Amino acid sequence: MFNKLQEAVPSPVGPNETFLLRITMKYAKLLNLLMIVLALSFGVVGCKRKPVGVTPIAGMTGKIGGTNDTSGLITAPPLAPDQNTNVKPIDTTAGVIGQNVRFDPGSMNSNPTFFAANTVYFDFDRATIKPSETGKIEEVSKYLQANPTHAVQIEGHCDERGTEQYNLSLGERRALSVREYLVTAGIQPDRIFTISYGESRPADPGHNEAAWAKNRRGVFVLLTPK
């Protein structure tokens, strides 16, 4: 009976108006859904960031594993002679010489004993120049200033403690410390070369502190034109 009474009661909204109301509500829902989709799309696009450019760095730097301090420098692989910026022909007229001198260890005479008394010694696991060693470097600097066609190669050496790779890095840092001292003293950088032998060339083959102290060193090798 309730259903019949309900059917008997006329709807306050006509059939056309009911249809229009349903259509309006349907499109309103679709419009709301479209607005949500557009908002999400703008949000995703707005979150994207332009990639930041990365500037390439010449050479390589990093840490070396070992039992000692690992704040060392890893040098890049050596360049070919025609690519190495240190290999640079210059014109000099010192004395009676008037020729192009190419500062390149591979094309110069080497004398490993000329500066034997000027070997620089280092403390354990250190690449800092000690005050007691600066006079030796200054003597080398004076010689190079008086002989502009000569150059020098600095060998970095270590004792046997630590890994082989770490000691190669430590030897290079020691050689670079000596080189920096010479450059500060006024020697042209392209006349100074460095190489590290790590622990492979000990001055004393012993296995005690007396031997190790002799092996922690920087050695000067004189380079003269052929």
C-alpha angles and dihedrals in degrees: 000000000000090000091051092049090049091052090048094056108086117234113250087223120063121235093255093049091049091053092048091049092053092048091049092050091047093053091044090057091047090049091051091049091050091051091052092050091049092049092052091048093053090047093055092047092047092054093059114100129199112252114256113239116245117219111219115236119217114238126002133281130188147114126294120217115237146114094271136060108315100201092107133129125251110208124217120253111281117267126235114264093255091051100042111104089208091064100081130151115227133180117238132174098187110152111331094332116112107167144103110273116204110204100215123131090215093059099039135076113258126211113187095180102050093085096031092126090053097062109141117223127206138203120251112293092354135118096187119120109242118223089241090062102047094086090061092055092046090056090054090048092054091049093051092048090054092046108045094176092059128085137185139224119209118211118204117211136180139191121256098265117104130031121309092244093049092050091051088056093045091049090052092050090052092051091048091051090056091045091052090052091053093047090050088052090058105266115141111253093227089064094058123075130181135205133172125217095175110198096333098098110043119184088211120030092206124119101223139083094268090058095040091054090058093048097053095083152121115229126201119219114192116226120201132176117267 
